[in-house]
Amino acid sequence: MKVYFDNAATTALDKEVLEAMMPYLENQYGNPSSIHSFGRETRAGIELARKTISDLLNVSPGEIFFTSGGTEANNTAIKSSISTLNLTHAITTVIEHHAVWHTLKECVRTDNIKLSEVPLKEDGHMDIDILEQLLKDNPRSFVSLMHANNEIGNLLPLGEVGELCKKYDAVFHSDTVQTMAHYRLDLQNVNIQFAACSAHKFHGPKGVGFLYISSDIKIDPLMLGGSQERNMRGGTENLYGIIGMAKAFEIAHRSMEEDTKHITAVKFHMAELLKAKIPNVEFNGDCMGDSLYTILSVSLPPTDNSEMLLFNLDIAGIAASGGSACSSGTDIGSHVLEGIKSDVNRQAIRFSFCKHNTIEEVEYCVNKLAEFVNVPQTLD
Ligand SMILES: Cc1ncc(COP(=O)(O)O)c(C=O)c1O
């Protein structure tokens, strides 16, 4: 049996998405900036994609800027706003994705900004009272807080943070890469200036995403070049990627309620089964509470073969991830698990789900995991 439980890393491309992209891979190849009919045709495709996405987010098409993915969207929001708006103080937490964390660290180095980290509580949620104090002490801060953490799934109260930012005149950016097309986001009615998206997290193509920039903010481009994306992002557009992303966005919204219900059931079934079969199993973060329904971060008791668990799962045909996929394949430990002070002796495995996963897959996986974990310890 082959089981793919690594959907927070990336998802399979939907067949319907591929079908929507095909004409643009085969016949409609005009440069969208060309004024002849070939170009006008592909320009129309791009603008329709923008309209599809902006309608679903309840924003204006002019507030959507296509990028090469979540990393570029986060880089643009952070670097360009800090430099264009002359901001001198930023607020974040240590468990942000590296696309945010490394970018903010770079701004500390090059733009000389001061960076404050909001402490985390034991369940991985940020202490909102300390956030308010930081905002009060440092008016006009740049705030970058992710909507859902990609390793432990903790959710941020986006609306509440947005209101606090408004109260203290802060610029609010959220890395919404794990939540776009997983929740209905009405960005018009949240006080937020920037939100990042990546298509491959919701069955769209890789290498394409967008940045929402609220119309009340004007920043300089990160990528200089041609006048594409209304002078905000030079470079010929990833035409078929954009078409595919809009289709994936539309599909996700079309069946969001039923997919959410199904995936939530898969996640909770897995948690229950793990508790029944593996003594002393725990979960990282707040996965049974304010948590993304696609992620379950499991903390396993130490065994003789802890480091082999992911490898053994892989041999059994099960794909999961230890910590963040972006760092997998390296020996560097997870900065998120470190940030929430999780026990270093326990092995963390992130299982992340999508609409294609089934209860049977969960049962197969938990049985295998129990087999590997419940290996009797050798006595020295
Ligand atoms: C929370 C978060 N932000 C940003 C990214 C980067 O997105 P992309 O792969 O599109 O550059 C990821 C991808 O793993 C992510 O999970």
The ligand as a MOL file (V3000), in Angstrom:
LIG
                    3D

  0  0  0     0  0            999 V3000
M  V30 BEGIN CTAB
M  V30 COUNTS 16 16 0 0 0
M  V30 BEGIN ATOM
M  V30 1 C 4.0460 28.2200 5.9440 0
M  V30 2 C 4.8340 28.2070 4.6810 0
M  V30 3 N 5.2990 29.3730 4.1800 0
M  V30 4 C 5.9990 29.4240 3.0360 0
M  V30 5 C 6.2820 28.2860 2.3230 0
M  V30 6 C 7.0760 28.3980 1.0460 0
M  V30 7 O 6.2340 28.2740 -0.0660 0
M  V30 8 P 6.8420 27.9140 -1.5110 0
M  V30 9 O 7.2090 26.4730 -1.4700 0
M  V30 10 O 5.7160 28.1720 -2.4660 0
M  V30 11 O 7.9830 28.8280 -1.7480 0
M  V30 12 C 5.8380 27.0400 2.8020 0
M  V30 13 C 6.1800 25.7790 2.0940 0
M  V30 14 O 6.5350 24.7820 2.6800 0
M  V30 15 C 5.0770 26.9980 4.0040 0
M  V30 16 O 4.6240 25.8620 4.5110 0
M  V30 END ATOM
M  V30 BEGIN BOND
M  V30 1 1 1 2
M  V30 2 1 2 3
M  V30 3 2 2 15
M  V30 4 2 3 4
M  V30 5 1 4 5
M  V30 6 1 5 6
M  V30 7 2 5 12
M  V30 8 1 6 7
M  V30 9 1 7 8
M  V30 10 2 8 9
M  V30 11 1 8 10
M  V30 12 1 8 11
M  V30 13 1 12 13
M  V30 14 1 12 15
M  V30 15 2 13 14
M  V30 16 1 15 16
M  V30 END BOND
M  V30 END CTAB
M  END
